[in-house]
């Protein structure tokens, strides 16, 4: 299929006071939930079958969404594999009374079409013809190799009690209100839990309120079931000048048993902000144990891998000039 209105969906939300987090603006987790819903709608519309979230790429939260904003999330199919759909999402918001909307964040989400047996099924192939569509397709293709490097690097790490860094574990039961259209826990809800755990971990470390500025490498390994026990573990693995890099693992299992299985993993970068909303430096974390040092090096390696993706660059503190 060539590009038509069929490859894009736009959802609109009114940011409510209940969406506001500790920073005074809408939580990153809520924004991610909106992103997942819009991408799901685009994926199902294209595949004409049930779809599941497989991966969420780098999302930068450059500008906050405020309570009362009219939020617009546009999800556009930019590339298709055999059963996967790579979807570019753009979040914009502005005054509900009118006026121009401001772009708040964007990222690439990958959904996979599945059949009644839960196995992947083929999707119609997307063939862009417009210059902008071809450029977006080429960017998505170029990111495949980078994403594979990131997934490989992240899956090869072990997190044990030998780590000494700040960490936190949140535990609860997945509620019926967390359900998606396939009867499992909504991927956006899982990302909201990730944001909450990262917030607690980062805030405990620096002693200040913190907000997410980046989430990357969100990999969904298996579905999370309603009624299962959920464990969200967040651990500090690296600090830059202002950013605190938090590795988050989500595990779940039947409450009648004792075994928990990994469902989702990602890395979130949090920053502390002053009363004016300006990011401020945080104490440098110095790794102590061998595991600390390995995960510290792992986080730096991920930064370098992501810096090779189209449109990305190394953070200032890793540039040769040694900027902040």
C-alpha positions in Angstrom: 0.0 0.0 0.0 1.2 3.5 -0.6 0.8 6.4 1.8 -2.7 7.7 2.4 -4.7 8.9 5.4 -4.9 5.2 6.3 -1.4 5.2 7.6 -1.9 8.0 10.2 -4.2 8.4 13.3 -4.5 11.5 15.5 -5.9 11.2 19.0 -6.8 14.2 21.2 -6.8 14.4 25.0 -7.6 17.2 27.4 -4.8 17.2 30.1 -6.7 16.9 33.4 -5.5 18.0 36.9 -5.3 14.3 37.8 -2.6 13.9 35.1 -0.3 16.3 36.8 2.7 14.9 38.7 5.1 16.1 41.3 6.8 18.5 38.8 3.6 20.5 38.4 3.2 19.3 34.8 1.8 16.1 33.2 3.8 13.1 34.1 6.0 11.5 31.4 4.2 8.2 32.2 0.9 9.7 31.2 2.4 11.1 28.0 3.8 7.6 27.2 0.3 6.1 27.8 -1.2 8.5 25.3 1.6 7.7 22.8 0.9 4.0 23.1 -2.8 4.4 22.6 -2.3 6.5 19.4 0.3 4.1 18.0 -2.0 1.2 18.8 -4.9 2.8 16.9 -2.6 3.4 13.9 -1.3 -0.2 14.0 -4.7 -1.9 14.3 -6.1 0.4 11.5 -3.3 -0.6 9.2 -3.0 -4.3 10.1 -6.7 -4.9 10.6 -5.9 -7.3 13.4 -5.0 -7.1 17.1 -1.5 -5.7 17.8 0.9 -5.6 20.7 3.6 -3.1 21.7 7.0 -4.6 21.0 9.4 -1.6 21.5 9.4 2.1 22.2 12.4 4.0 21.0 14.0 7.1 22.2 11.6 9.7 23.5 12.8 13.1 24.7 10.5 15.1 27.0 11.8 18.5 25.9 8.8 20.6 26.9 6.1 19.9 29.5 2.4 19.3 28.9 0.4 21.4 31.4 -3.0 20.8 33.0 -5.7 22.2 30.8 -3.8 21.8 27.6 -5.4 20.3 24.5 -3.1 17.5 23.6 -2.7 16.0 20.1 -0.9 12.8 19.5 -0.3 11.9 15.8 0.8 8.4 15.0 2.1 7.6 11.5 3.2 4.3 10.0 6.6 5.0 8.4 7.9 1.4 7.8 6.6 -2.1 7.9 8.4 -5.4 8.3 6.7 -8.8 7.8 4.5 -8.5 10.9 5.8 -5.3 12.5 4.8 -1.6 12.0 7.2 1.2 12.9 5.2 4.2 13.9 6.4 7.7 14.4 4.5 9.5 17.1 4.4 13.3 17.7 2.9 14.8 20.8 1.8 18.5 20.6 -0.2 20.6 23.0 -1.5 24.1 23.4 -4.1 26.3 25.0 -7.6 24.7 24.8 -9.0 28.1 23.9 -7.1 28.1 20.6 -3.8 29.2 19.1 -0.8 27.2 17.8 0.2 23.9 19.4 3.8 23.3 20.5 5.6 20.0 19.8 6.4 18.4 23.1 8.0 15.1 22.2 8.3 12.5 19.5 9.4 8.9 19.3 9.3 5.7 17.3 7.0 2.8 18.5 7.0 -0.7 17.1 3.8 -2.8 17.1 3.5 -6.4 16.0 0.2 -7.8 14.5 -0.8 -11.1 16.1 -3.5 -13.6 15.3 -6.0 -15.4 17.6 -3.2 -17.8 18.6 -1.0 -14.9 19.8 1.6 -15.5 17.0 2.7 -12.8 14.6 0.8 -12.4 11.3 1.7 -10.6 8.1 0.7 -7.0 7.6 0.2 -5.0 4.4 3.5 -3.5 3.3 3.9 0.3 3.4 5.5 2.0 0.4 6.0 5.7 0.8 6.0 7.9 -2.3 6.2 11.5 -0.9 9.7 12.9 -0.1 8.8 13.3 3.6 7.5 9.8 3.9 10.6 8.3 2.2 12.8 10.3 4.6 10.9 9.0 7.6 11.1 5.4 6.2 14.8 5.7 5.7 15.3 7.0 9.3 13.3 4.1 10.6 15.4 1.6 8.6 18.6 3.2 9.8 17.6 2.9 13.4 17.0 -0.9 13.1 20.7 -1.7 13.4 21.1 0.8 16.3 18.1 -0.7 18.1 19.5 -4.2 17.7 22.7 -3.0 19.3 20.9 -1.4 22.1 18.7 -4.5 22.7 21.7 -6.8 22.7 23.7 -4.6 25.1 20.7 -4.3 27.5 19.8 -8.0 27.5 23.4 -9.0 28.2 23.5 -7.2 31.6 22.9 -8.8 35.0 21.5 -7.0 38.1 22.1 -8.6 41.4 22.4 -7.7 45.1 26.1 -7.0 44.5 25.1 -3.5 43.2 25.4 -0.7 45.8 23.6 2.1 43.9 20.3 3.7 44.9 17.4 1.4 44.1 13.7 0.9 44.7 11.2 -1.8 44.2 7.4 -1.1 43.8 5.0 -4.0 44.2 1.3 -4.3 43.5 -1.3 -6.3 41.7 -2.3 -5.5 38.1 -5.9 -4.2 38.3 -8.8 -4.7 35.9 -8.6 -1.0 35.2 -5.2 -1.6 33.6 -6.6 -3.8 30.9 -6.0 -3.3 27.2 -8.2 -4.4 24.2 -6.7 -7.9 24.3 -7.4 -8.5 27.9 -3.8 -8.0 29.0 -2.2 -5.0 30.8 -2.0 -2.0 28.5 1.6 -1.2 27.4 1.1 2.5 28.2 0.2 1.5 31.8 3.4 -0.4 32.1 5.4 2.6 30.9 3.6 4.7 33.5 4.7 2.3 36.2 8.3 2.6 34.8 8.1 6.4 35.1 6.8 6.2 38.7 9.6 3.8 39.8 12.3 5.9 38.1 10.9 9.0 39.8 11.1 7.5 43.3 14.6 6.1 42.7 16.0 9.4 41.3 14.3 11.6 43.9 15.6 9.5 46.7 19.1 9.7 45.3 19.3 13.4 44.8 16.9 14.5 47.5 14.9 16.7 45.1 11.8 16.4 42.9 12.7 14.9 39.5 11.2 14.6 36.1 11.9 12.3 33.1 13.6 13.9 30.2 14.2 10.7 28.2 13.1 7.1 28.0 14.7 4.6 25.6 15.0 0.9 24.7 11.6 0.1 26.2 11.4 -3.6 25.2 8.3 -5.7 25.9 9.3 -9.3 26.3 5.9 -10.9 27.2 2.4 -9.8 28.1 1.5 -8.9 31.7 -1.7 -10.4 32.9 -4.5 -8.8 35.0 -4.5 -10.1 38.5 -0.8 -10.9 38.5 1.7 -9.6 41.0 3.9 -6.8 39.5 7.4 -5.9 40.6 8.9 -2.7 39.2 12.6 -2.4 40.1 14.5 0.8 39.4 18.2 1.2 39.9 20.6 4.1 39.4 23.4 3.1 37.0 25.0 6.3 35.8 25.0 10.1 36.4 25.9 12.8 34.0 26.2 16.5 34.8 22.4 16.7 35.5 20.9 13.4 34.3 20.4 10.3 36.5 20.2 7.2 34.4 17.8 4.7 35.9 17.5 1.1 34.7 14.0 -0.3 35.2 12.9 -3.9 35.1 9.2 -4.9 35.2 8.5 -8.5 36.3 5.2 -10.3 37.0 3.8 -13.6 37.9 0.8 -15.5 39.3 0.2 -14.5 42.9 -0.4 -18.2 43.8 3.2 -18.9 42.9 6.6 -17.4 43.7 8.2 -17.1 40.3 8.3 -13.7 38.5 9.1 -13.3 34.8 10.7 -10.3 33.1 8.1 -8.5 31.0 9.6 -5.1 30.2 13.0 -3.4 30.5 14.1 0.2 29.7 16.5 3.0 30.7 15.0 6.3 31.8 16.9 9.6 32.3 15.7 11.8 35.2 16.7 15.3 36.1 16.2 17.5 39.2 14.6 20.9 38.7 14.5 24.0 40.9 11.4 26.0 41.7 11.6 27.7 38.3 11.6 24.5 36.4 15.3 24.7 35.5 17.4 21.5 35.6 20.1 21.6 38.2 23.3 19.6 38.7 23.0 16.4 40.8 25.7 14.7 42.9 28.0 12.5 40.9 27.5 8.8 41.5 30.7 6.9 42.0 30.5 3.1 41.3 31.9 1.0 44.1 31.4 -2.8 43.4 32.4 -4.6 40.2 28.8 -4.8 39.2 28.4 -1.0 39.7 31.4 -0.4 37.5 30.1 -2.8 34.8 26.6 -1.2 34.7 28.2 2.3 34.7 30.3 1.4 31.6 27.1 -0.2 30.1 25.2 3.1 30.5 28.0 5.1 28.8 28.1 2.5 26.0 24.3 2.9 25.4 24.8 6.7 25.1 27.5 6.2 22.5 25.3 3.7 20.5 22.3 6.1 20.6 24.5 8.9 19.5 25.0 7.1 16.1 21.3 7.1 15.3 20.0 9.6 12.7 19.3 12.9 14.4 21.0 12.0 17.6 24.3 13.1 19.2 26.3 12.4 22.3 25.4 14.3 25.5 27.5 17.4 26.1 29.4 15.8 29.0 30.7 13.1 26.7 31.8 15.4 23.9 35.5 15.9 23.4 35.2 19.5 24.5 33.9 18.3 27.8 30.9 20.6 27.8 28.1 20.4 30.4 
